[in-house]
């Protein structure tokens, strides 16, 4: 497997977040980003997960709720990149795609549209 510590992987996620245009990050509301080693057992190949209420679905009722959660999974990302014969740069690119994909869900963009845009 491609070797990368959790700390190195977390840094790649932080760098991917830093590359999101400021005009978009200013619009993000009540969302936290996490790194986990492995996804839930029922979906072992999952690279990232958005859990929460997209901005497009929030109404007056949306107050006092826990933050939305974006999780990026290290293990499946490294395994996928290795299967593709990738290196560290491949991981950097895949992490960025995953981060953008999950943030797009926060903005209410579905998987079909993300696929059309090349982020699925």
GIZI-V154783 format. One record per residue. PSI is psi in radians with two decimals (* if undefined). OMEGA is omega in whole degrees, 0 to 359 (none if undefined). D_LAST is the distance of its C-alpha to the last C-alpha in Angstrom with 1 decimal. Layout:
BEGIN
PSI_OMEGA_D_LAST / PSI_OMEGA_D_LAST
END
This chain:
BEGIN
2.55_173_23.0 / 2.31_182_22.0 / 2.23_176_24.3 / 2.19_180_23.4 / 2.85_177_25.2 / -0.70_180_23.7 / -0.75_178_25.3 / -0.74_180_23.7 / -0.74_177_20.2 / -0.65_178_21.1 / -0.68_177_22.2 / -0.68_177_18.9 / -0.76_179_17.2 / -0.72_179_20.2 / -0.68_177_19.8 / -0.72_177_16.2 / -0.66_179_17.5 / -0.44_180_20.4 / -0.14_176_18.4 / 2.29_182_17.1 / 2.39_182_19.6 / -0.56_180_22.5 / -0.44_175_22.6 / -0.76_182_19.3 / -0.52_177_20.4 / -0.48_181_23.7 / -0.31_179_22.0 / 2.40_185_20.4 / 2.19_173_22.8 / 0.96_179_23.7 / 2.43_179_20.7 / 2.56_182_21.0 / 2.33_182_18.7 / 2.76_171_19.6 / 2.31_174_19.1 / 2.69_180_19.9 / -0.77_184_20.7 / 2.58_177_19.3 / 3.09_175_17.4 / 2.56_184_19.4 / -0.53_182_21.0 / -0.18_179_19.6 / 1.20_189_16.0 / -0.24_180_16.8 / 0.06_183_13.5 / 2.22_180_11.7 / -0.58_181_10.6 / 2.81_182_10.8 / 2.32_173_12.3 / 2.23_177_13.5 / 2.11_179_16.9 / -2.82_179_19.0 / 1.98_180_19.8 / 2.63_180_17.7 / -0.60_183_19.9 / -0.24_182_20.0 / 0.02_181_21.6 / 2.44_179_24.2 / -2.82_180_27.7 / -0.46_181_31.2 / -0.31_187_30.9 / 1.65_177_28.3 / 2.49_176_30.7 / 0.44_180_31.5 / 2.77_176_28.3 / 2.68_180_26.7 / 2.62_168_23.8 / 2.74_184_20.2 / 2.19_171_18.7 / 2.20_179_15.6 / 2.32_176_15.7 / 2.28_186_14.2 / 2.12_184_15.4 / -0.89_186_17.3 / -0.99_181_18.2 / -0.54_178_15.1 / -0.83_180_13.6 / -0.71_180_16.9 / -0.74_179_17.2 / -0.79_181_14.0 / -0.64_178_15.0 / -0.74_178_18.5 / -0.58_180_17.6 / 0.09_180_16.2 / 0.38_185_19.5 / 3.05_179_18.1 / -2.87_181_20.2 / -0.70_181_20.2 / -0.62_176_18.5 / -0.71_178_15.5 / -0.77_178_15.4 / -0.82_182_15.8 / -0.73_181_12.9 / -0.68_177_10.5 / -0.75_180_12.1 / -0.76_178_11.7 / -0.76_181_7.9 / -0.78_180_8.1 / -0.82_179_11.0 / -0.74_180_9.7 / -0.84_183_6.9 / -0.63_176_9.9 / -0.65_177_12.3 / -0.68_176_10.7 / -0.67_177_11.3 / -0.60_179_14.8 / 0.04_176_15.2 / 0.25_179_14.5 / 2.24_184_11.3 / 2.98_183_9.8 / -0.65_180_6.6 / -0.80_179_8.0 / -0.68_178_8.7 / -0.68_177_5.5 / -0.78_178_4.5 / -0.59_182_8.1 / -0.11_179_7.9 / 0.31_181_5.9 / 0.55_179_3.8 / *_none_0.0
END
